[in-house]
Amino acid sequence: MEILQPPGWARPRGYANGVAASGRMVCVSGMIGWDGQGVFHTDDFAGQVRQALLNIVAVLAEAGARPEHIVRMTWYVVDKNEYVAAYKEIGRAYREIIGAHYPAMTAVQVAALVEDHAKVEIEVTAVVP
């Protein structure tokens, strides 16, 4: 995998401007903050992010992929302010579960998610060399 950083650009914090990779592509559907049985254990934003990331890692493992194979993440959040307020806790959970690996990322605020209780949904594309 190659991180794409144009010369002279400020280095992004917590994500990459772009990633080039080749290999077996693995697409993970949007994961939300419930467990494998569809049960939410917290209303806390960072707690839901943590569970969504654990869910992502579990699905990746089914394809023989690991967090470092992630090339793209898209985060859908219901409340931008809640997301920003939880940056530190999100960062801790991210580093613990995904590690010091920062793929291309997009985060957008949406009016709602299909699952009413969900505060965040994260979808991932990984490429296994």
QUIUR-V718105 format. One record per residue. N is the residue number from 0. RES is the residue in one letter. D_LAST is the distance of its C-alpha to the last C-alpha in Angstrom with 1 decimal. Layout:
n: (N,N)
res: (RES,RES)
d_last: (D_LAST,D_LAST)
This chain:
n: (0,1,2,3,4,5,6,7,8,9,10,11,12,13,14,15,16,17,18,19,20,21,22,23,24,25,26,27,28,29,30,31,32,33,34,35,36,37,38,39,40,41,42,43,44,45,46,47,48,49,50,51,52,53,54,55,56,57,58,59,60,61,62,63,64,65,66,67,68,69,70,71,72,73,74,75,76,77,78,79,80,81,82,83,84,85,86,87,88,89,90,91,92,93,94,95,96,97,98,99,100,101,102,103,104,105,106,107,108,109,110,111,112,113,114,115,116,117,118,119,120,121,122,123,124,125,126,127,128)
res: (M,E,I,L,Q,P,P,G,W,A,R,P,R,G,Y,A,N,G,V,A,A,S,G,R,M,V,C,V,S,G,M,I,G,W,D,G,Q,G,V,F,H,T,D,D,F,A,G,Q,V,R,Q,A,L,L,N,I,V,A,V,L,A,E,A,G,A,R,P,E,H,I,V,R,M,T,W,Y,V,V,D,K,N,E,Y,V,A,A,Y,K,E,I,G,R,A,Y,R,E,I,I,G,A,H,Y,P,A,M,T,A,V,Q,V,A,A,L,V,E,D,H,A,K,V,E,I,E,V,T,A,V,V,P)
d_last: (8.2,11.9,14.8,17.5,20.9,23.8,26.3,29.2,27.8,28.4,25.3,24.6,25.2,22.8,20.4,18.8,20.5,17.3,13.5,11.6,7.9,6.2,4.4,6.4,8.9,10.9,14.4,16.8,20.5,22.7,23.4,26.8,28.7,29.8,28.7,27.4,30.9,31.5,33.7,33.9,34.9,35.6,36.8,35.5,33.0,30.9,31.2,29.8,26.9,26.2,26.3,24.2,21.4,21.9,21.7,18.4,16.9,18.5,17.1,13.5,14.2,15.4,12.0,10.5,9.3,10.9,12.8,10.8,8.0,11.1,11.6,15.0,18.0,21.3,24.3,27.5,30.5,34.0,35.7,34.5,37.1,36.0,32.4,33.5,36.0,33.2,30.9,31.5,31.0,27.9,26.5,27.3,25.7,22.6,22.2,23.1,20.6,17.7,18.5,18.7,15.8,17.1,15.3,17.3,20.1,23.2,26.1,29.0,32.3,33.2,36.6,35.5,32.8,33.4,33.8,36.9,36.2,32.7,32.7,29.0,26.2,22.5,19.8,16.1,13.2,9.7,6.3,3.8,0.0)
